[in-house]
Structures are given as C-alpha cells and as structure tokens.
Amino acid sequence: MAVTTQQLMQWKQQGRKIVALTAWDWTIAQLLDSAGVDVILVGDSLAMVALGMETTLPVTVEEMLHHAKAVRRGVKQALVVVDLPFLSYQESPQQAMRSAGRVLKETGAMAVKLEGGYPAIAETVYRLVRAGIPVLGHVGLTPQSVHLLGYRQQGKTKEAGERIFAEAEALQDAGAFGVVLEHIPADLARRITEKLAIPTIGIGAGPHCDGQVLVTADLLGLSERKPPFVKSYVNLRETIGQAVREFCSEVREGEFPQGSE
C-alpha cells in the first residue's frame, strides 16, 4: 500500500523511523521508491542539484511543477511531497492556496512543504489544511531565508531555541502532518520531537527525530560541496567521471565500439 500522512503519524506512535530523500526526475524517483524510501521530497534544492543555481531562491513554480510531474511518474509507494518555492506562498494565504492547489492538481503529489513557522505561515498552513491540502512544515535553518540566516546552525541560544520550539508547535496546531527540523542542536530537536504528536524529520538535527531526510545528490556523492552533517554512502561523482573518461579514451583509441567489419 502507498504511504499516507496518517501512516507517518502512526509510525511516530509506534517508534518506527521515517526515511525521506529528495528526487528531481523519473529515474531517481523510481530508484528511491523501489528501494523502500517512505517519503520522496521534490525539494527546491533541485535548483542547485539539477538546474545549477547558486541558491534555491530563483526556482519557479513552473519549474517545480515540471520536475514534480516527472518524479510522480516514477513513484508507486512513497508519499510524494513538493516544496513551494520562494515567494509562491509568503504573500498571502490566497497565493499559497493557488500554488499548492496547482501542485496537487497538476502533478499528482500528495502534499506540499513550506518553510517557516511564524504567525503568518502558521495561518497559511491552517488555511491550506482546511482546504484539504496536506502540509509538511519546516523550521530551523530555512534555505529560502539564506540571505537573512545564512547556512549556519540555528537555535543555538536559549531565545532562538524557544522561538523554533514555538514555531514547531504552531505548525502542529495549524494542522501540519509533520515538520522538518533542519540544522538545529540535537537536544532542541529531541525536545521538539518529544513534545509534538506529529512526526519530526531531521536533517542535521541529530538522532532523536522521528525520521531523517537528506538531499539525494549528497547521499550519492554527486554534490561538489555538501553540508558537514551529511553522510555520503557512495562517491558517484568519481565513479561517473571515471566511466566517462574510459569511454572518451576508448572512442579516441578506436577501441569502442568493437565488432566485425
């Protein structure tokens, strides 16, 4: 059976960890899904991974829709969640409704993710959920705020930690089915995870969250640079480079293709 938002909440209660990874095309999505990943996020990180942008900020709703459609075609079991890109939901709940509605209607994805938990965002989440649109929250380091926050760990002071804690609670109260905790201290992530009834999915937030997510390009060793908290399970950048160099050499030396005259 396909994974649902209700199932994720049941897994939290059962203590069953949630596995999430990002995808940006059909091939990667199909591989992740067949390997048993629970949640596949069409993250706006595709701006950097697939489109060569410096940050996530330039990616548009149309580009997210294009990639989300490809990903959804490759998925049979996992819950597909799509990021709403920068300035596609912050202006008003009405704007968010239009953006999120397009994602569900045009891609077949099951949920959207948006960043932040301050009152205006919590209100937006409330409105989306009441319209039947499942929402995954995201607090801590929020990459769409890179020019304000940078890529530094968030929540290190007591005041900052309490603000993130309050944002996570506000998202739960608004109806979010889960919340991503990015690059915050492990003890803060543990406190939030123990307090919330909805699952937390960590990225650089320690081992106490209900699940973990990574950018798949980082996990596979495809990224030129990766955050310090990432573990690469293989170095495909090196493997692919070597394969291509061998191909170039064999073509130039007349060794490929081989066959009878």
Backbone as a ProteinNet text record, in pm:
[ID]
protein_1_A
[PRIMARY]
MAVTTQQLMQWKQQGRKIVALTAWDWTIAQLLDSAGVDVILVGDSLAMVALGMETTLPVTVEEMLHHAKAVRRGVKQALVVVDLPFLSYQESPQQAMRSAGRVLKETGAMAVKLEGGYPAIAETVYRLVRAGIPVLGHVGLTPQSVHLLGYRQQGKTKEAGERIFAEAEALQDAGAFGVVLEHIPADLARRITEKLAIPTIGIGAGPHCDGQVLVTADLLGLSERKPPFVKSYVNLRETIGQAVREFCSEVREGEFPQGSE
[TERTIARY]
83.1	0	86.5	35.9	109.4	112.7	221.2	237.1	143.7	82.4	-7.5	42	-11.8	24.1	-21.4	-135.1	-183.3	-88.9	-32	61.7	187.9	234.4	353	328.3	210.3	178.6	166.7	115.4	110	250.6	339.6	477.4	545.2	516.8	573	528.7	401.3	348.2	409.6	441.7	498.9	650.5	712.1	857	929.5	857.8	915.7	971.8	1101.9	1167.3	1123.2	1116	1070.9	1193.2	1196.6	1308	1260.4	1329.4	1292.9	1416.5	1398.2	1504.5	1443.2	1527.7	1480.1	1495.3	1412.6	1423.3	1391.4	1444.9	1425.2	1388.9	1389.2	1348.2	1293.5	1246.6	1182.7	1279.4	1400.5	1496.9	1528.4	1564.2	1597.1	1475.2	1358	1236.4	1207.1	1220.4	1193.2	1290.6	1416.1	1516.7	1488	1455.9	1427.7	1304	1201.6	1075.4	1092.7	1161.4	1180.4	1271.6	1355.1	1444.6	1375.7	1252.9	1177.1	1174.1	1209.1	1201.9	1055.9	1029.5	892.4	837.3	920	878.3	977.9	927.2	1012.3	975.2	1072.5	1052.6	1107.4	1020.6	1067.1	1107	1230.3	1276.2	1317.6	1306	1355.2	1507.3	1570.4	1714.2	1747.4	1646.6	1671.8	1723.6	1696.6	1750.4	1901.8	1964.9	2109.8	2157.1	2084.4	2126.5	2106.2	1989.5	1953.5	1965.8	1953.7	1948.2	2070.5	2163.1	2288.7	2278.8	2175.2	2160.2	2242.8	2275.1	2358.6	2282	2152.3	2066.1	1933.1	1842.3	1708.5	1615.9	1655.9	1564.6	1511.7	1591.4	1540	1438.2	1429.7	1344.1	1198	1123.2	986.4	885.4	760	651.7	647.2	660.8	655.2	766	884.9	995.9	971	918.2	885.4	778.6	678.9	574	631.6	717.9	779.4	851.8	934.6	1011.5	922.4	824.3	734.8	654.6	613.7	541.6	629.3	754.5	846	867.5	887.8	907.9	785.6	668.5	545.6	524	566.3	550.5	636.5	740	829.1	797.2	691.8	663.7	535	542.4	424.3	386.2	482.9	456.3	479.4	584.6	623.1	524.1	522.4	446.7	527.7	471.3	541.9	501.1	600.2	579.7	658.3	599.6	664.2	684.1	804.6	832.2	759.7	699.6	654.3	773.4	810.6	931.4	915	1026.6	1033.9	936.5	862.5	763.9	646.8	618.3	497.4	388.4	419.3	321.5	329.7	437.9	456.4	366.2	322.1	246	112	40	-92	-137.1	-232.8	-289.8	-352.2	-406	-467.8	-361.9	-248.6	-139.3	-91.4	-77.4	-34.7	-134.1	-263.4	-368.1	-356.5	-331.5	-317.7	-196.2	-83.5	39.1	24.8	-24.3	-38.1	-143.6	-251.4	-355.8	-303.9	-220.8	-162	-74.3	2.3	89.7	9.2	-96	-175.1	-251.3	-309.2	-391	-306.9	-191.4	-116.9	-9.2	35.3	144.9	102.8	-8.1	-47.2	25.5	105.2	171	66	104.9	10.6	16.1	120.9	135.7	234.3	235.6	333.4	412.9	528.5	609.8	638.1	631.7	669.6	751.3	829.3	925.5	871.6	914.1	882.2	765.7	760.7	652.2	598.2	642.6	594	445.2	374.6	227.1	165.7	220.7	161	168.7	280.2	295.1	203	193.5	101.8	-41.7	-79.4	-213.2	-233	-130	-136.3	-153	-77	-88.3	-230.6	-285.4	-422.3	-520.6	-506	-598.3	-581.9	-457.3	-433.5	-491.5	-466.4	-515.2	-667.9	-729.6	-876.4	-933.8	-851.4	-893.6	-862.3	-807.5	-779.9	-641.6	-548.7	-412.4	-318	-265.9	-171.9	-42.9	6.8	124.2	229.7	353.1	469.8	540.6	562	629.1	780.9	850.4	996.4	1046.9	1120.5	1175.2	1322.6	1386.7	1530.5	1601.8	1698.6	1763.8	1667.3	1621.5	1529	1602.2	1639.6	1725.7	1669.2	1536.6	1481	1511.5	1558.9	1599.3	1751.1	1820.4	1966.2	2029.5	1973.9	2034.5	2011.2	1917.3	1890.8	1962.8	1960.6	2013.3	2147.4	2181.5	2298.4	2271.5	2378.5	2365	2415.3	2415.8	2462.5	2357.4	2405	2312.4	2224.8	2097.4	2000.2	1961.3	1909	1857.6	1963.4	2081.3	2188.6	2172.2	2110.2	2084.1	1949.4	1928.2	1801.9	1684.9	1700.2	1592.4	1560.5	1664.5	1643.2	1581.7	1626	1570.9	1423.4	1385.4	1245	1157.9	1213.4	1137.1	1110.6	1213.2	1194.8	1096.9	1107.6	1015.5	871.5	850.4	716.6	665.9	754.6	713.2	667.7	741.4	703.8	566.8	543.1	412.7	301.9	330.6	230.3	193.1	292.5	264.7	177.2	206.5	121.5	-20.8	-34.1	-167.2	-243.2	-169.6	-232.7	-276.9	-229.5	-272.9	-167.4	-40.9	65.3	74.6	103.2	112.5	251.8	346.3	482.8	563.9	687.7	772.7	917.5	983.3	1126.2	1202.2	1300.7	1388.7	1527	1568.9	1696.6	1803.1	1918.3	2042.4	2018.4	1962.4	1944.3	2012.7	2042.4	2107.3	2024.1	2092.6	2024.6	1933.3	1973.6	1888.7	1760.2	1766.7	1646	1554.5	1611.7	1532.6	1466.6	1537.8	1480.5	1361.7	1375.8	1265.9	1142.7	1163.5	1051.4	986.6	1068.3	1017	934.5	980.6	908.3	778.4	775.3	657.8	547.5	586.9	488	423.9	296.8	227.5	249.9	292.3	321.2	469.6	506.6	646.2	738.6	860.5	967.1	1061.9	1107.9	1203.9	1327.3	1437.1	1556.5	1650.2	1722.5	1835.1	1940.7	2044	2143.3	2089.6	1999.6	1936.1	1951.9	2047.3	2074.4	1987.6	2005.2	1943.5	1806.5	1754.5	1632.8	1503.8	1512.1	1391.2	1321	1196.9	1119.2	1160.3	1233.9	1282.1	1398.8	1456.1	1569.5	1549.7	1595.9	1593.2	1730.4	1772	1892.4	1863.2	1941.3	1940	2010.1	1941.5	1992.1	2125.6	2145.6	2273.9	2389	2362.7	2465	2490.4	2382.7	2393.9	2473.4	2453.1	2517.9	2656.7	2700.1	2831.6	2837.6	2724.3	2720.4	2748.8	2732.2	2744.7	2890.8	2916.4	3051.9	3085.1	2987.9	3002.4	2880.9	2901.9	2789.3	2802.7	2690.6	2695.2	2775.6	2829.7	2914.7	2840.6	2707.6	2632.5	2590.6	2622.4	2580	2675.5	2620.2	2699.8	2677.2	2785.3	2777.1	2802.2	2710.8	2720.8	2795.4	2823	2897.1	2948.3	3054.5	3108.1	3080	2954.5	2917.5	2982.2	3017.6	3085.1	3215.8	3290.1	3415.8	3390.3	3291.6	3261.9	3217.1	3126.4	3076.9	3188.3	3267.4	3378.1	3475.7	3506.3	3598.5	3539.4	3409.2	3343.8	3346.4	3319.9	3318.6	3458.8	3559.4	3697.4	3738.2	3696.2	3727	3659.1	3534.5	3461.6	3533	3569.3	3640.4	3768.2	3840.9	3967.7	3946.3	3846	3822.9	3775.2	3693.1	3648.8	3766.6	3848.6	3961.6	4068.9	4080.3	4179.6	4123.7	3996.2	3934.9	3897.8	3890.6	3859	3708.8	3631.8	3486.1	3424	3326.4	3271.6	3357	3341.6	3411.5	3311.5	3353.3	3262.4	3326.3	3261.7	3316.4	3291.5	3373.3	3359.4	3232.2
-120.6	0	125.5	231	356.7	422.4	490.6	560.5	681	703.8	817.8	904	1024.8	1112.3	1051.3	985	920.6	809.7	739.3	631.9	686	802.7	863.3	892.9	943.2	972.8	844.9	738.9	609.5	557.3	573.5	527.6	602	729.9	802.3	737.6	708.4	647.1	509.8	439.3	305.4	306.7	424.9	434	385.4	377.1	331.4	452.6	453.3	568.2	586.2	713.7	751.2	786.6	735.4	761.1	850.8	962.4	1056.2	1094.9	1108.7	1156	1246.3	1322.6	1413.5	1348	1392	1346.6	1462.6	1458.1	1566.9	1516.2	1382.4	1329.9	1187.9	1131.8	999.9	890.4	894.1	787.9	779.5	892.7	893.3	854.1	907.1	876	726.8	665.4	522.6	440.5	478.4	407.2	419	540.5	561	483.2	488.3	422.6	271.6	214.6	69.6	23.2	113.6	79.3	90.7	143.1	144.5	274.9	386	516.5	550	603.6	632.9	762.5	866.7	999.4	1046.9	1085.5	1143.9	1290.8	1375.3	1520	1576.1	1641.1	1718.5	1853.3	1859.7	1977.6	2088	2211.7	2321.9	2319.6	2225.7	2201.5	2161.1	2119.7	2086.7	2208.9	2327.7	2449.3	2440.6	2386.2	2375.2	2242.1	2133.8	1999.3	1975.4	2016.3	1984.3	2102.2	2225.3	2341.7	2432.5	2402.1	2476.6	2614.4	2641.2	2771.9	2779.3	2900.1	2919.1	2894.3	2925.6	2905.6	2848.9	2825.5	2777.5	2890.7	3014.1	3127.3	3144.4	3124.7	3155.6	3057.2	2934.9	2833.1	2877.2	2849.2	2898	2786.1	2826.1	2728.3	2639.1	2697.9	2619.2	2514.7	2550.5	2454.9	2344.5	2380.2	2279.4	2183.8	2236.6	2151.6	2054.8	2104.9	2021.8	1903.1	1928.6	1821	1730.1	1787.6	1706.5	1607.7	1648.3	1556.2	1436.1	1462	1353.9	1260.1	1317.7	1236.8	1150.5	1210.8	1137.8	1018.6	1032.2	921	801.1	823.7	715.1	652.4	699.7	656.4	576.3	462.2	378.4	370.1	379.7	355.6	476.8	552.1	659.1	774.8	849.8	974.3	1083.6	1145.3	1249.4	1387	1462.4	1597.1	1695	1809	1906.9	2038.9	2092.9	2224.9	2334.2	2426.7	2550.8	2645.2	2696.2	2777.3	2917.1	2984	3117.5	3214.1	3285.8	3387	3330.2	3201.1	3144.9	3122.4	3157.1	3137.7	3242.1	3319.9	3415	3538	3571.6	3695.4	3692.7	3580	3569.6	3424.3	3388.3	3252.8	3223.3	3324	3304.3	3264.3	3333.1	3297.5	3155.6	3121.1	2986.9	2882.3	2914.7	2822	2794.5	2899.1	2881.2	2795.1	2822.4	2747.4	2602.1	2579.2	2443.1	2365.8	2433.8	2368.6	2321.2	2401.6	2361.4	2237.6	2234	2119	1990.4	1989.7	1867.3	1832.7	1933.1	1908.5	1866	1930.4	1910.4	1802.4	1768.8	1672.3	1538.5	1534.5	1411	1388.6	1486.8	1477	1477.2	1430.4	1413.9	1526.2	1608.8	1712	1817.4	1929.9	2035.3	2062.7	2123.1	2168.1	2315.7	2387.3	2528.3	2560.2	2665.8	2698.6	2804.5	2793.2	2893.7	2853.4	2915	2883.2	3003.5	3122.5	3243.8	3260.2	3349.4	3350.3	3351.5	3429.1	3436.5	3302.2	3230.2	3099.7	2997.8	3000.9	2910	2932.3	3057.3	3088.5	3032.9	3043.6	2989	2837.3	2770.8	2625.6	2588.4	2661.9	2636.9	2643	2746.1	2764.3	2651.8	2612.9	2506.7	2374	2341.6	2215.1	2211.8	2324.6	2328.5	2314.2	2343	2325.3	2185.1	2099.4	1962.4	1939.2	2032.1	2020.5	1984.2	1862.3	1824.6	1907.8	1948.6	2036.6	1978.4	1974.4	1942.7	2074.1	2101.8	2224.3	2210.7	2321.5	2323.5	2440.1	2411.3	2516.3	2490.2	2588.7	2582.5	2658.5	2594.2	2655.7	2642.7	2755.6	2757.2	2817.8	2734.3	2780.7	2896.9	2912.8	3026.5	3159.5	3151.1	3271.2	3283.3	3228	3222.2	3360.3	3462.7	3594.9	3659.6	3605.5	3655	3571.8	3439.9	3349.4	3288	3285.2	3209.9	3061.2	2982.1	2836.5	2790	2880	2847.8	2768.6	2691.5	2621.4	2723.1	2690.5	2778.5	2721.9	2811	2766.8	2740.2	2800.8	2772.7	2847	2964.7	3037	2994.7	3021.4	2983.5	3052.8	3181.4	3257.2	3202.7	3176.6	3124.3	2985.4	2904.4	2770.9	2772.3	2862.2	2871.5	2919.6	3006.5	3053.7	2938	2856.9	2742.3	2642.6	2619.8	2530.6	2579	2709.8	2767.9	2758.1	2776.1	2765.1	2623.4	2523.8	2384.7	2355	2404.7	2385	2454.1	2574.4	2649.1	2574.6	2512.3	2436.2	2314.6	2247.9	2135.7	2183	2292.2	2344.2	2385.5	2427.4	2469.6	2351.8	2231.3	2113.3	2045.3	2090.4	2023.3	1877.4	1787.9	1645.8	1605.7	1697.1	1672	1798.3	1795.8	1914.4	1871.8	1933.3	1914.3	2004.9	1948.2	2024.3	2025.4	2142.1	2148	2221.7	2155.5	2212.8	2289.8	2219.4	2273.5	2179.2	2224.4	2135.9	2011.5	1900.6	1772.6	1775.3	1845.6	1848	1926.1	2030.3	2104.7	2017.4	1945.7	1855.8	1747	1697.5	1596	1651.6	1773.2	1835.7	1853.7	1901.3	1922.4	1789	1688.1	1556.6	1495	1509.7	1454.3	1529	1657	1738.7	1720.2	1711	1708.8	1571.2	1572.1	1447.8	1410.4	1507.5	1481.7	1448.1	1374.3	1334.2	1448.9	1440.1	1531.6	1457.1	1526.5	1468.8	1557	1502.4	1582.4	1581.4	1692.7	1700	1785.9	1720.4	1790.2	1831.6	1750.6	1783.5	1670.2	1582.7	1477.7	1353.8	1256.9	1124.2	1108.4	1211.7	1194.8	1222.6	1264.3	1293.1	1162.3	1175.3	1057.2	1002.8	1080.5	1036.4	1122.3	1087.7	1162.3	1184.3	1300.3	1330.6	1381.8	1346.9	1403.2	1440.2	1533.6	1560.2	1442.1	1376.3	1251.5	1270.5	1384	1409.9	1409.7	1454.2	1449.5	1305.3	1230.4	1091.3	1008.6	1036.4	959.2	1011	1118.2	1172.1	1241.2	1296.3	1369.3	1517.4	1568.6	1712.5	1754.7	1872.1	1928.3	1966.3	2025.1	2061.4	2009.6	1968.8	1920.5	1969.4	1980	2024.8	1927.8	1976.9	1891.2	1775.5	1786.5	1679.6	1567.6	1579.3	1480.9	1362	1242.7	1122.9	1080	1067.1	1014.9	864.1	786.7	642.1	583.6	667.1	625.6	753	741.9	858.5	844.1	871.6	857.2	964.1	1075.8	1180.2	1124.4	1053.7	994.1	876.6	791.9	674	712.5	808.9	853.8	919.5	1002.2	1067.4	967.6	862.7	759.4	684.8	651.6	580.8	664.5	794.1	882	896.9	906.6	916.3	790.7	674.2	549.3	544	589.3	593.5	685.8	805.4	900.1	837.6	770.9	710.6	600.4	514.7	402.7	450.6	553.8	608	667	744	811.1	712.7	600.4	499.2	395.6	408.7	313.3	181.6	176.8	51.9	32	138.2	128.7	197.7	134.5	0.3	-108.5	-227.4	-341.8	-425.5	-482.6	-563.9	-600.3	-690	-733.2	-627.2	-625.5	-529.9	-558.6
0	0	0	-62.6	-68.2	70	98.9	226.7	231.6	347.8	367.8	483.4	492.5	604.5	736.9	737.1	859.4	903.9	806.1	838.5	903.8	857.2	918.3	1065.8	1098.1	1237.5	1320	1259	1328.1	1355.1	1258.3	1276.6	1390.9	1406.9	1521	1651.2	1662	1783.8	1808.6	1700.6	1712.3	1729.7	1712.9	1722.4	1598.1	1486.1	1359.8	1285.5	1259.1	1197.3	1051.5	1010.5	876.3	790.4	668.8	577	463.3	443.8	337.7	257.2	126.5	38.2	-68.3	-135.2	-240	-377.1	-470.6	-609.7	-702.1	-822.2	-918	-1057.8	-1077.1	-1207.3	-1191.4	-1302.3	-1301.5	-1259.4	-1311.1	-1282.4	-1133.8	-1073.8	-931	-848.1	-883.9	-808	-810.2	-926.8	-939.6	-855.3	-856.2	-776.7	-627.1	-580.9	-438.8	-396	-478.6	-444.6	-436.8	-532.7	-534.4	-421.4	-369.2	-258.1	-122.2	-119.7	4.4	81.1	16.9	84	113.2	232	274.6	215.7	216.6	169.9	65.4	-50.8	-154.2	-167.8	-139.4	-142.9	-273.1	-349.1	-464.3	-406.4	-358.7	-287.4	-381.5	-333.4	-416.1	-423.3	-351.5	-368.2	-510.4	-589.1	-730.1	-805.6	-752.7	-813.6	-825.2	-720.6	-718.7	-776.9	-744	-784.9	-934.3	-985.6	-1124.4	-1219.7	-1167.4	-1255.6	-1245.3	-1156.5	-1149.8	-1090.1	-1010.7	-947.6	-818.8	-776.1	-657.4	-528.5	-526.9	-410.7	-458.8	-365.8	-402.8	-446.2	-427.3	-445.4	-588	-693.3	-827.8	-883	-829.1	-891	-884.8	-991.1	-1004.7	-980.8	-965.8	-953	-1076.8	-1194.3	-1317.7	-1321.8	-1279	-1277.4	-1175.6	-1059.3	-958.8	-1010.8	-1078.6	-1134.8	-1238.2	-1324	-1428.4	-1366.7	-1265.7	-1203.6	-1119.6	-1052	-968.8	-1052.2	-1170.7	-1259.6	-1295.2	-1326.7	-1361.8	-1243.8	-1126.4	-1006.7	-978.6	-985	-950.5	-1043.5	-1168.4	-1262.4	-1223.5	-1145	-1106.5	-972.5	-904.6	-767.3	-759.4	-691.8	-669.3	-521.9	-431.8	-290.1	-200.5	-223.2	-131.6	-133.2	-24.9	-16.9	-86.4	-189	-264	-211.1	-166.2	-112.1	-198.5	-228.6	-316.7	-242.4	-250	-192.3	-269.5	-197.2	-259.6	-264.1	-382.6	-393	-334.3	-321	-262.5	-329.7	-248	-287.3	-368.3	-347.7	-408.1	-304.2	-177.1	-69.4	41.3	45.9	156.2	146.7	27.4	8.8	80.4	71.3	132.4	130.9	217.5	210.7	75.2	10.3	-120.8	-224.5	-219.9	-310.4	-283.8	-156.2	-118.5	-167.1	-156	-199.2	-348.7	-426.2	-570.9	-603.4	-537.9	-565.2	-522.8	-401.4	-350.1	-428.9	-465.9	-544.6	-678.3	-742.3	-870.3	-852.6	-743.8	-719.7	-712.2	-631.6	-616.1	-743.4	-809.2	-927.8	-1048	-1068.3	-1192.4	-1183.6	-1063	-1051	-994.1	-920.4	-852.9	-722.8	-676.5	-546.1	-435.5	-318.6	-209	-105.7	-108.2	-5	-52.9	17.3	-9.3	117.8	99.6	213.2	197.7	308.5	306.8	430.5	421.1	525.7	620.9	747	847.7	936.1	1053.6	1145.2	1217.5	1176.8	1242	1212.2	1283.2	1277.5	1137.8	1045.7	912.6	841.3	858.9	794.7	860.1	992.1	1061.3	1014.5	994.4	944.7	804	721.6	586	589.6	676.4	689.8	731.3	826.2	872.2	756.5	672.7	560.6	457.7	429.2	331.7	379.8	505	559.2	558.3	592.7	592.8	452.1	351.9	212.6	161.1	247	207.8	150.9	176.2	123.5	238.1	242.2	347.5	339.7	456.7	461.9	555.9	507.2	587.9	620.2	748.1	788.9	783.8	809.8	801.7	884.8	992.9	1078.8	1104.5	1167.5	1191.2	1082	1018.1	902.8	785.1	735.2	621.8	501.5	403.9	294	213.4	209.8	137	207.2	332.1	406.4	414.4	314.5	318.6	334.9	271.5	279.5	415.7	491.5	626.7	731.5	714.2	816.2	779.8	650.9	607.9	619.2	617.2	632	768.7	865.6	999.5	1077.8	1174	1263.3	1336.3	1346.8	1411.4	1548.6	1634.2	1763.9	1868.5	1854.8	1949.7	2082	2079.4	2204	2260.9	2389.3	2452.5	2384	2354.5	2291.2	2152.2	2073.9	1938.6	1942.7	2038.2	2051.9	2087.8	2178.2	2217.4	2101.7	2017.9	1901.8	1805.1	1778.2	1688.8	1749.6	1879.7	1950	1932.2	1951.9	1939.2	1796.1	1699.1	1558.6	1525.8	1575.6	1550.8	1611.8	1732.4	1796.2	1717.4	1668.6	1591.9	1463.4	1400.3	1278.6	1309.2	1420	1460.6	1487.3	1560.5	1592.5	1466.8	1364	1238.8	1152.9	1187.3	1114	1029.3	1036.7	960.8	1004.3	910	944.1	990.3	979.2	1022.6	1006.3	1057.4	1045.8	1027.5	930.2	909.3	1005.3	1074.5	1163.1	1100	1051.9	979.5	1057.8	1072.2	1126.3	1256.6	1354.4	1488.9	1587	1709.9	1807.6	1836.2	1859.4	1880	2002.1	2108.5	2228.4	2203.9	2121.4	2084.6	1998.3	1903.1	1819.2	1903.3	2003.4	2092.5	2169.6	2223.2	2297.6	2209.7	2086.8	1994.7	1960.5	1932.5	1894.8	2007.5	2129.5	2243.8	2271.2	2238.7	2266.3	2162.5	2035	1928.3	1911.7	1873.2	1839.7	1693.5	1611.2	1470.4	1454.3	1348.8	1333.4	1295.8	1346.6	1307.1	1214.8	1111.5	1017.6	1018.4	1063.3	1082.7	964	950.9	857.8	927.3	973.4	1053.2	1188.4	1244.9	1373	1473.7	1453.1	1549.6	1533.1	1623.9	1608.8	1672.6	1736.1	1815.6	1739.4	1614.8	1536.3	1498.7	1454.8	1415.9	1280.3	1204.1	1074	1030.1	916.7	863	713.8	665.1	522.7	481.2	361.8	301.5	157.2	105.3	-38.4	-105.4	-195.6	-253.4	-324	-386.3	-452.7	-352.5	-229.6	-124.2	-80.2	-58.4	-15.4	-117	-246.3	-352.6	-388.6	-324.7	-356.3	-490.4	-534	-661.3	-644.1	-523.8	-499.7	-493.1	-547.5	-539.8	-396.4	-328	-186.6	-111.1	14	92.7	236.2	308.2	447.8	533.9	646.5	731	795.8	809.3	876.3	781.7	653.4	553.9	551.1	533.6	507.9	363.7	288.4	151.8	157.3	100.3	105.5	-14.1	-113.1	-231.6	-297.7	-377.5	-447.7	-597.2	-635.2	-776.1	-863	-804.9	-882.6	-939.9	-857	-900.9	-995.1	-960.8	-1042.5	-1183.3	-1190.9	-1321.8	-1402.3	-1334	-1403.3	-1463	-1386.7	-1435.5	-1554	-1546.1	-1656.9	-1784	-1771.6	-1888.8	-1946.3	-1858.6	-1907.3	-1983.7	-1934	-2004.1	-2140.4	-2146.4	-2273.4	-2372.4	-2325.3	-2412.5	-2468	-2379.2	-2420.3	-2524.1	-2498.9	-2591.1	-2728	-2729.8	-2858.5	-2934.4	-2866.6	-2932.1	-2978.2	-2905.5	-2943.3	-3040.3	-3076.4	-3168.1	-3104.6	-2972.1	-2901.1	-2881.5	-2899.3	-2890.1	-3010.4	-3077.3	-3047.3	-3112.1	-3055	-3112.8	-3191.8	-3300.5	-3379.8	-3511.8	-3580.7	-3709.6	-3814.7	-3914.8	-4024.7	-4103
[MASK]
+++++++++++++++++++++++++++++++++++++++++++++++++++++++++++++++++++++++++++++++++++++++++++++++++++++++++++++++++++++++++++++++++++++++++++++++++++++++++++++++++++++++++++++++++++++++++++++++++++++++++++++++++++++++++++++++++++++++++++++++++++++++++++++++++++++

